[in-house]
C-alpha cells in the first residue's frame, strides 16, 4: 500500500473515527481544525515509527510537517529517502 493511502486510512479511521469532515482532502488543515491534537500527533508518530521503521527527532515534530495529509506524506517520503 502506498504511503498516501496508508496515511489517509490511518487518519480517517484512527483520528477521525471513520467520519470525514466537510471539505476533507489532502490539504485539509489537520491542526487548525483540531483533527490532530498533541496526543493524536504522538500516536501518529508512533504509528510511523512502527510501520515504516523510521525515527523521529525533536526537530521533526513541528506543525508544518503535520499540517495536512499532503504535508505528512511529503515529510514521510523525505524521511524514508
BELSULTA-V972059 format. One line per field, one symbol per residue. burial: + if it has 16 or more other C-alpha atoms within 10 Angstrom, else -. A space follows every 50 residues. Layout:
BEGIN
burial: ???
END
This chain:
BEGIN
burial: ---+--++-++---+----------+-++++---++----+--+++-+-- --------------+++++++++-++-----
END
